Amino acid sequence: MAGACGKPHMSPASLPGKRRLEPDQELQIQEPPLLSDPDSSLSDSEESVFSGLEDLGSDSSEEDTEGVAGSSGDEDNHRAEETSEELAQAAPLCSRTEEAGALAQDEYEEDSSDEEDIRNTVGNVPLAWYDEFPHVGYDLDGKRIYKPLRTRDELDQFLDKMDDPDFWRTVQDKMTGRDLRLTDEQVALVHRLQRGQFGDSGFNPYEPAVDFFSGDIMIHPVTNRPADKRSFIPSLVEKEKVSRMVHAIKMGWIKPRRPHDPTPSFYDLWAQEDPNAVLGRHKMHVPAPKLALPGHAESYNPPPEYMPTEEERSAWMQQEPVERKLNFLPQKFPSLRTVPAYSRFIQERFERCLDLYLCPRQRKMRVNVDPEDLIPKLPRPRDLQPFPVCQAIVYRGHSDLVRCLSVSPGGQWLASGSDDGTLKLWEVATARCMKTVHVGGVVRSIAWNPNPTICLVAAAMDDAVLLLNPALGDRLLVGSTDQLLEAFTPPEEPALQPARWLEVSEEEHQRGLRLRICHSKPVTQVTWHGRGDYLAVVLSSQEHTQVLLHQVSRRRSQSPFRRSHGQVQCVAFHPSRPFVLVASQRSIRIYHLLRQELTKKLMPNCKWVSSMAVHPAGDNIICGSYDSKLVWFDLDLSTKPYKVLRHHKKALRAVAFHPRYPLFASGSDDGSVIVCHGMVYNDLLQNPLLVPVKVLKGHTLTRDLGVLDVAFHPTQPWVFSSGADGTIRLFS
């Protein structure tokens, strides 16, 4: 700030937008200076008052002068006049300040500390607190130190950088906000610190070290403290350690080191390898096969019977080397001294070496297992009774193969459908045919309504599903079923449905028919829901309308699926949850009817699924296939099969669960019905127990077909089977 006394200086009053010093404030600047500066005669307080108020576009005093000289126009003339006035007022001020500085001693005159700028007395506080204020701190007099104005843009800074040769050594002081020019000593210090050197240029880090302790024997030692008493007394701790080691050696826990044998150890690669040898200690080492011992043919004087004849010699010469039994011809010599050197010795030794290191050898572990131990431990069949064991009744009356059968919920009546175009109703106990209904086509599927309060039978014939009232049993039950069907009132505007509900004629009504549901494709299966109001049908089609759901009470049909996932083989309702199971040729899909989404997809790993049955508890499923497999699924366990049973020799046609007993059965084209015990436990940690208990035979093969359908009695451990021989058999 020496420009205020020695050269022209701009006054703060000459700057627009800045406050002008009052006369009383100018008088306060006449105090003695606190910091002596050879280039400045003003005190720090005076300098702080004028700091930052000197120029609009520069930070240093030299730039201030250049900024004043560079101005032009009327504004420059006006500023020049004000500057002359300020200089005239500041002249006596400078003289008085110099006199006061000569009289008073500055306490910081001899202070050489460069750690901090004592002009800013804010202390060790973050300077970011002053970002939103026009000042950066306070001086020793408690007055504000204002920030220098920085209105220069990047272009002005670039010009300053090009014009000022010392621009690269100019840094900004964060405490005062001013620009400082580094001296050569400071620049050299920065360069040394950047190179990782010491800050003091005169410091030598490689001075020779002076050893405090000399290698010569001194008369007076460094320390002459007398020895401790414990150095003359045996240590109890060491005594305890030694006693422990001695005890461990006696017990054999610690073995003393054996003397090392310096003689090198060699082993014969082709010698007899015993388990204690070096190679024998390897677990997977396979010893090389030994050469066969020489026989009588290798002797120098073999017996006459080993000598080849001329024919054998000529035949041996004509054979290939691989086909020869011996790779040499026996020869006879009078004595051992006359035996010449073996001509193929080197070749045979070489081939032997090739066989040893080129021929792979494999260790085959031989396990001695008793075949009886491989059979799983299953309970005896007599402990799993009751189950059907013999044929009890044969129902005869159909003239063609019987494709399907169904038992009433009470177990008193039996319905069967055949290729002869008839549907017969039997009494189970007496095998009496109670009623025969001619439907005029092949009955492919039949299902008795599982609701005991409804007397209805659904039969699939060609492209229609027939609903029959068999009129058997309680007359009140038969009458209530007819009233339930007649109570339907058709809507005023019939909705578009995938199936047509037709009333039957008077003649068909007399035969027991009540409703006819017509479809666009042939029907292959029909099944009822557990409550008895809904039934599902499977059509022989490749479209998404393969599966249809019908509601009998409202006579409404719907197609639940939008696209097809293959040819559907059969469908089934879940016994307790709103699920429908759809079995295609390679998979079984479980759909949630309320959420209308796919819940699970089961992969039976079969070529062609033929039939399916759901356990009464609903957590297990069995399905049969045409490749003679019966697959058991545990829905809580996995989507893969839990067990795959291959008891049948031919294709499986039907599978069924017993509603009460832990039994399931399967019918096959081999003419047999296999009954298995399938116990499902309430404990989720225990897997189901599957045990085959009985093979029932009785049907004769007709047109290479055997058992076509099986069904259990609802209350008794009996099983019904229908075969291609036109009979129905009851096994009890």
Buried (B, 14 or more C-beta within 10 A) or exposed (E): BBBBBEEBBBBBBBBEEBEEBEEEEBEBBEBBBBBBBEEBBBBBBBBBBBBBBBBBBBBBBEBBBBBBEEEEEEEEEEBBEBBEEBBEEBEEBBEEBEEBBEEEEBEEEEEEEEEEBBBBBBEEEEEEEBEEEEBBBBBBBEBBBBBBBBEBEEEEEEEBEEEBEEEEBBEEBEBBBBBBEBEEEBEEBEEBEEEEEEEEEEEEEEEEEEEEEEEEEEEEEEEEEEEEEEEEEEEEEEEEEEEEEEEEEEEEEEEEEEEEEEEEEEEEEEEEBEEEBEBEEEEEEEEBEEEEEEEEBBBBEBEEEBBBEEEEEEEBEEEEEEEEEEEEEBBEEEEEEEEEEEEEEEEEEEEEEEEEEEEEEEEEEEEEEEEEEEEEEBEEBEEBEEBBBEBEBEBEBBEBBBBBBBBBBEBBBBBBBBBBBBBBBBBBEEBEBBBEBEBEBBBBBBBBBBBEEBBBBBBBBBBBBBBBBBBBBEEEBBEEBBEBBEEEEEEEEEEEBBBEBEEBEEEBEEBBBBBBBEBEBBBBBBBBBEEBBBBBBBBBBEEEBBBBBBEBEEBBBEBBBEEBBBBBBBBBBBBEEEBBBBBBBBBBBBBBBEEEEEBBEBBBBBEEBBBBBBBBEEBBBBBBBBBBBBBBBBBEBEBEBBBBBEBBEBBBBBBBBBBEBBBBBBBBBBBBBBBBBBBBEEEEEEEBBBBBBBEBBBBEBBEEBBBBBBBBBBBBBBBBBBBBBBBBBBBB
